[in-house]
Amino acid sequence: MKTSFYMLSVLAGLTMCNVMAAEAAEISPPQQATPAAAQLCTSCHGAQGQGIGITGPRLAGLSAEYINNQLKLFHVGKRQNPTMSAMAATVQGDNIAVVSQYFSQQPVADIPLQFRGDKVAISDPFEALAFQGDWSRTIPACTSCHGPSGVGGGQFPRLAGQEVSYLKTQLLSWQNGTRKGDVDNMMGNIAVKLTAAEIDGLSQFFANIK
């Protein structure tokens, strides 16, 4: 009788484990297979576009609209990078949408969202630039376009958790005019007003939001 009771307990435990595993599988969808058109991208950006340090920035969390537009800017030379220009040239036609959709759908960590106006007094000068801007120099808050905590959306890229050296490189590119392509050169007009210390500080600030 004791042996039978023990066996029943074991079987019940195994059944419960199977049910929990099945529920977990339903909650966590299987990882999406990397489409052929995006496989070359993964060598620098990672299989799920999570980025590989200074080798390649994070694509996960960027909108499909943004990725699509950036590929086209590389095609026409408004964005220039020897490696990316060559890689982007391999993604043409319908594959632009395939690659853009794939990386835009990859997971990113949920972060607490801080909105403009949540804090009235901000002592950190880079956090203040991010959420309040500096209207004495006609610099809008970064989050006015890039969203709460810099999570991005639409035509504006996610800054939160992006690789710090990439953020800095892009701000410098906007500043010196080697990156173009946004409406009315909005980012170029902002970047030229930033000091070297502000570029460093903003890059670190957004990279650390994760």
PEURNOR-V955146 format. One record per residue. N is the residue number from 1. NEAR is the number of other C-alpha atoms within 8 Angstrom. Layout:
BEGIN
((N/NEAR) (N/NEAR))
END
This chain:
BEGIN
((1/4) (2/5) (3/6) (4/7) (5/8) (6/8) (7/8) (8/8) (9/8) (10/8) (11/8) (12/8) (13/8) (14/8) (15/8) (16/8) (17/8) (18/8) (19/8) (20/8) (21/8) (22/8) (23/8) (24/8) (25/9) (26/7) (27/6) (28/6) (29/6) (30/5) (31/4) (32/4) (33/4) (34/9) (35/9) (36/5) (37/9) (38/11) (39/10) (40/7) (41/9) (42/11) (43/8) (44/10) (45/16) (46/11) (47/9) (48/11) (49/12) (50/12) (51/13) (52/11) (53/7) (54/8) (55/8) (56/9) (57/14) (58/12) (59/12) (60/13) (61/13) (62/13) (63/14) (64/12) (65/9) (66/12) (67/12) (68/11) (69/8) (70/9) (71/11) (72/8) (73/11) (74/14) (75/10) (76/7) (77/8) (78/10) (79/13) (80/10) (81/6) (82/6) (83/6) (84/9) (85/13) (86/8) (87/10) (88/11) (89/9) (90/6) (91/11) (92/8) (93/6) (94/6) (95/9) (96/11) (97/10) (98/11) (99/12) (100/13) (101/10) (102/11) (103/14) (104/13) (105/8) (106/10) (107/7) (108/7) (109/5) (110/5) (111/6) (112/5) (113/6) (114/7) (115/10) (116/10) (117/7) (118/6) (119/6) (120/5) (121/4) (122/8) (123/6) (124/6) (125/7) (126/10) (127/11) (128/11) (129/13) (130/11) (131/13) (132/11) (133/11) (134/10) (135/7) (136/5) (137/6) (138/6) (139/10) (140/10) (141/12) (142/13) (143/13) (144/10) (145/8) (146/15) (147/12) (148/12) (149/13) (150/12) (151/12) (152/14) (153/11) (154/9) (155/7) (156/9) (157/12) (158/12) (159/12) (160/12) (161/9) (162/12) (163/12) (164/10) (165/8) (166/10) (167/12) (168/11) (169/8) (170/9) (171/10) (172/10) (173/10) (174/14) (175/12) (176/8) (177/8) (178/9) (179/11) (180/10) (181/8) (182/7) (183/5) (184/4) (185/9) (186/8) (187/8) (188/11) (189/9) (190/10) (191/11) (192/9) (193/8) (194/8) (195/6) (196/6) (197/6) (198/9) (199/12) (200/9) (201/9) (202/12) (203/12) (204/9) (205/10) (206/14) (207/14) (208/8) (209/9) (210/8))
END
